[in-house]
Amino acid sequence: MKAMQVRKLNQQLVLRQAEVPQPQPGKDEVLVRVYAAGVTPTELLWYPTTHTKSGAPRHNAIPGHEFSGVIAAVGEQVGGFTVGQAVYGMNDWFAEGATAEYCITNPESIAPKPAGLTYLSAATVPIGALTAWQALIDRGKVRAGDRVLVHGGAGSVGSFALQLAHLHGAYVIATASSNNLAFVAELGADETIDYTASRFEENMQDVDFVLDTVGGETLARSWAILKPGGKLVTIAANSEGATDQRIKEAFFIVEPNEPQLLQI
């Protein structure tokens, strides 16, 4: 099959098209014929792109871990999915990804493709929506009436987080650039802040939950606005490997989850 692989060229990581063997599913795996794959620009810099789970060097990784497509084959122990069924989902960061004609995943990592979405649209959902869900619902325990601040409300994670927080009855505040303020309000933000024109912490306090998608100075300034017992979660890549215990506890990486994909 055709696939895009990560190669090292003059000490830089680049993508190159390659012909590789088509994978075959194990007894508890699913083979997906990829119709569309989501692209995360920073993935070439991520640890799983260049290392295995054991820490050994990884070469020629196939990136792209969110996708939509149809099931091409199922392992003998897989139930609930059939060949030809339209699905969407994501697979493990250390697995070969979906920037290829086929990819292997687990039934616990996919769900039926939403009927109202095209394959192209469906492929943009899993990582952003699951990250938002796991941040707000699993880690933040956001409830009706909570004051929720989402940094980067117009981004791939923030746009889902605003909608989920709104659906759960929270009072939602979003930071965004001036040209995205109307967009984040449409998604459910009760209050919008142009981060290029003002500092969010100057007129804000007693926030129950902060979702940080930016990191750096934005994250550092966010601790002071939390109410006692308030929670902060960050997904910013520059927070991974931080030595500050607060940041270490606040940082997380999304995981595949079939029940959550079904609810989303």
C-alpha positions as CSV (number, residue, x, y, z in Angstrom):
1,M,0.0,0.0,0.0
2,K,1.0,3.7,-0.3
3,A,1.9,5.4,2.9
4,M,3.6,8.6,4.2
5,Q,6.6,7.8,6.4
6,V,8.7,10.0,8.7
7,R,12.3,10.1,7.4
8,K,15.4,11.9,8.7
9,L,17.0,14.2,6.1
10,N,19.9,16.4,6.9
11,Q,19.0,16.1,10.6
12,Q,15.4,17.2,9.9
13,L,12.3,15.0,10.0
14,V,10.4,15.0,6.7
15,L,7.5,13.1,5.1
16,R,8.2,10.8,2.2
17,Q,5.8,8.6,0.3
18,A,6.6,4.9,0.3
19,E,5.3,1.5,-0.7
20,V,4.9,-0.7,2.4
21,P,3.3,-4.0,3.1
22,Q,-0.5,-3.8,3.8
23,P,-1.0,-4.7,7.4
24,Q,-3.2,-7.6,8.5
25,P,-5.3,-7.5,11.7
26,G,-4.5,-9.7,14.6
27,K,-7.3,-11.7,16.3
28,D,-8.5,-8.7,18.3
29,E,-7.7,-6.0,15.8
30,V,-9.5,-4.2,13.0
31,L,-8.2,-3.2,9.6
32,V,-9.5,0.1,8.3
33,R,-9.5,1.3,4.7
34,V,-8.7,4.9,5.3
35,Y,-10.8,7.5,3.5
36,A,-9.5,10.5,5.4
37,A,-6.9,11.2,8.1
38,G,-6.5,14.2,10.5
39,V,-3.2,16.0,10.4
40,T,-1.6,17.5,13.5
41,P,1.3,19.8,12.4
42,T,3.4,19.2,15.5
43,E,3.3,15.4,15.3
44,L,6.7,15.1,13.7
45,L,8.2,16.5,16.9
46,W,6.3,14.1,19.3
47,Y,8.1,11.4,21.2
48,P,6.2,8.4,19.7
49,T,7.2,9.5,16.2
50,T,10.8,8.8,16.9
51,H,10.7,6.3,19.8
52,T,9.0,3.1,20.6
53,K,7.1,2.5,23.9
54,S,10.3,0.8,25.3
55,G,12.3,4.0,24.4
56,A,14.2,2.4,21.5
57,P,14.7,4.5,18.3
58,R,11.7,4.3,15.9
59,H,12.3,4.7,12.2
60,N,10.0,5.3,9.3
61,A,6.9,5.9,11.4
62,I,3.6,6.4,9.6
63,P,1.9,9.5,11.2
64,G,-1.8,10.5,11.5
65,H,-3.7,8.9,14.4
66,E,-7.3,10.1,13.7
67,F,-9.2,8.8,10.7
68,S,-12.4,7.8,9.1
69,G,-13.0,5.0,6.6
70,V,-14.6,1.6,6.3
71,I,-13.7,-1.6,7.9
72,A,-11.7,-3.8,5.5
73,A,-11.2,-6.9,7.8
74,V,-11.7,-7.9,11.4
75,G,-9.9,-10.3,13.6
76,E,-11.6,-13.5,14.7
77,Q,-12.3,-12.3,18.2
78,V,-13.7,-8.9,17.2
79,G,-17.5,-8.4,17.6
80,G,-19.8,-5.5,17.0
81,F,-18.2,-4.4,13.7
82,T,-18.6,-5.7,10.2
83,V,-16.6,-5.5,7.0
84,G,-17.8,-2.4,5.0
85,Q,-19.0,-0.5,8.0
86,A,-18.2,3.2,8.1
87,V,-16.2,4.2,11.2
88,Y,-14.2,6.9,12.7
89,G,-11.7,7.0,15.6
90,M,-8.0,7.1,16.5
91,N,-5.3,4.6,17.2
92,D,-2.4,4.3,19.6
93,W,0.3,7.0,19.3
94,F,3.0,4.3,18.9
95,A,1.1,2.4,16.3
96,E,1.5,3.0,12.6
97,G,-0.9,5.8,11.7
98,A,-3.5,6.6,9.1
99,T,-1.6,8.6,6.6
100,A,-1.8,5.5,4.5
101,E,-4.3,3.5,2.5
102,Y,-4.9,1.2,5.5
103,C,-4.3,1.2,9.2
104,I,-4.7,-1.2,12.1
105,T,-6.7,-0.3,15.2
106,N,-8.6,-1.8,18.1
107,P,-12.4,-2.0,18.3
108,E,-12.2,-0.1,21.6
109,S,-10.7,2.9,19.6
110,I,-13.4,3.4,16.9
111,A,-17.1,3.9,16.6
112,P,-19.7,4.1,13.7
113,K,-19.1,7.3,11.7
114,P,-21.8,9.9,12.5
115,A,-24.3,9.8,9.7
116,G,-24.4,13.5,9.4
117,L,-20.7,13.9,8.7
118,T,-18.7,13.4,5.6
119,Y,-15.6,11.2,5.8
120,L,-13.5,14.3,5.6
121,S,-15.3,16.0,8.4
122,A,-15.4,12.9,10.6
123,A,-11.6,12.5,10.4
124,T,-11.2,15.9,12.1
125,V,-13.2,14.9,15.2
126,P,-11.7,12.2,17.3
127,I,-8.5,13.7,18.8
128,G,-10.0,17.2,19.4
129,A,-13.3,16.0,20.7
130,L,-11.9,13.2,22.9
131,T,-9.3,15.5,24.3
132,A,-12.0,18.0,25.2
133,W,-14.2,15.3,26.7
134,Q,-11.5,13.8,28.8
135,A,-10.3,17.2,30.0
136,L,-13.7,18.6,31.0
137,I,-15.7,15.5,32.0
138,D,-13.1,12.9,33.2
139,R,-10.6,15.2,34.8
140,G,-12.4,18.4,35.4
141,K,-15.8,16.9,36.5
142,V,-17.4,20.0,35.0
143,R,-21.0,20.5,36.2
144,A,-23.9,22.9,35.6
145,G,-23.2,26.3,37.0
146,D,-19.4,25.9,36.9
147,R,-17.3,28.8,35.6
148,V,-15.1,27.4,32.9
149,L,-12.3,29.1,31.0
150,V,-11.1,27.7,27.7
151,H,-7.8,29.1,26.3
152,G,-7.7,28.9,22.6
153,G,-11.4,28.5,22.1
154,A,-11.2,28.6,18.3
155,G,-8.7,25.7,18.1
156,S,-9.3,22.1,17.4
157,V,-9.7,21.2,21.0
158,G,-11.1,24.5,22.3
159,S,-13.9,24.5,19.8
160,F,-15.2,21.1,21.1
161,A,-14.6,22.1,24.7
162,L,-16.8,25.2,24.4
163,Q,-19.6,23.1,23.1
164,L,-19.3,20.4,25.7
165,A,-19.1,22.9,28.6
166,H,-22.1,24.7,27.2
167,L,-24.1,21.5,26.9
168,H,-23.2,20.6,30.5
169,G,-24.7,23.9,31.7
170,A,-21.4,25.7,32.6
171,Y,-20.8,29.4,32.3
172,V,-18.2,29.4,29.5
173,I,-15.5,31.9,29.0
174,A,-13.2,31.7,26.0
175,T,-10.0,33.5,24.9
176,A,-9.5,33.9,21.2
177,S,-8.1,36.5,18.8
178,S,-10.4,39.3,17.7
179,N,-11.3,37.7,14.4
180,N,-12.5,34.6,16.2
181,L,-14.6,36.2,19.0
182,A,-17.9,35.8,17.1
183,F,-17.1,32.2,16.2
184,V,-16.4,31.1,19.8
185,A,-19.6,32.9,21.0
186,E,-21.5,30.9,18.4
187,L,-20.0,27.7,19.8
188,G,-21.4,28.5,23.3
189,A,-19.1,31.0,25.0
190,D,-21.0,33.2,27.3
191,E,-18.1,35.6,27.6
192,T,-15.2,36.2,25.2
193,I,-11.8,37.7,25.7
194,D,-9.5,39.0,23.0
195,Y,-6.1,37.8,24.3
196,T,-4.3,40.2,22.0
197,A,-6.0,43.3,23.6
198,S,-6.3,42.4,27.3
199,R,-5.0,40.1,30.0
200,F,-7.6,37.7,31.1
201,E,-6.5,37.5,34.7
202,E,-7.0,41.2,35.4
203,N,-10.8,41.0,35.5
204,M,-11.4,37.4,36.4
205,Q,-11.4,35.2,39.5
206,D,-13.1,32.2,41.1
207,V,-13.0,30.0,38.0
208,D,-13.9,26.4,38.7
209,F,-12.0,24.9,35.7
210,V,-9.4,26.1,33.2
211,L,-8.6,24.2,30.0
212,D,-5.2,25.4,28.7
213,T,-4.3,24.6,25.1
214,V,-1.6,27.3,24.9
215,G,0.9,26.7,27.6
216,G,3.8,28.9,28.5
217,E,2.9,32.3,30.0
218,T,-0.8,31.7,29.5
219,L,-0.6,28.6,31.7
220,A,1.5,30.4,34.3
221,R,-1.0,33.3,34.6
222,S,-4.0,30.9,34.9
223,W,-3.3,29.5,38.4
224,A,-4.2,32.7,40.1
225,I,-7.8,32.9,38.8
226,L,-8.8,29.4,40.1
227,K,-11.1,29.4,43.1
228,P,-10.1,27.2,46.1
229,G,-10.4,23.6,44.9
230,G,-10.6,24.7,41.3
231,K,-8.9,22.5,38.6
232,L,-6.6,23.2,35.7
233,V,-5.8,20.9,32.8
234,T,-3.2,21.6,30.1
235,I,-2.6,19.8,26.8
236,A,0.1,22.2,25.6
237,A,3.0,20.3,24.2
238,N,5.5,22.5,26.0
239,S,4.1,21.2,29.3
240,E,5.1,17.6,28.6
241,G,8.2,16.8,30.7
242,A,7.8,19.9,32.9
243,T,9.4,19.6,36.4
244,D,6.9,21.8,38.1
245,Q,4.6,19.4,40.0
246,R,1.5,21.4,39.4
247,I,2.1,21.2,35.6
248,K,3.0,17.6,35.7
249,E,-0.3,16.8,37.4
250,A,-2.3,19.1,35.1
251,F,-0.8,17.7,31.8
252,F,-2.4,14.8,30.0
253,I,-2.5,13.1,26.6
254,V,-5.7,11.9,25.1
255,E,-6.5,8.2,24.8
256,P,-8.8,6.4,22.4
257,N,-12.2,5.6,23.9
258,E,-15.1,4.0,22.0
259,P,-17.9,4.8,24.5
260,Q,-16.9,8.5,24.4
261,L,-16.9,8.5,20.6
262,L,-20.4,7.1,20.7
263,Q,-21.6,9.8,23.1
264,I,-19.8,12.6,21.1
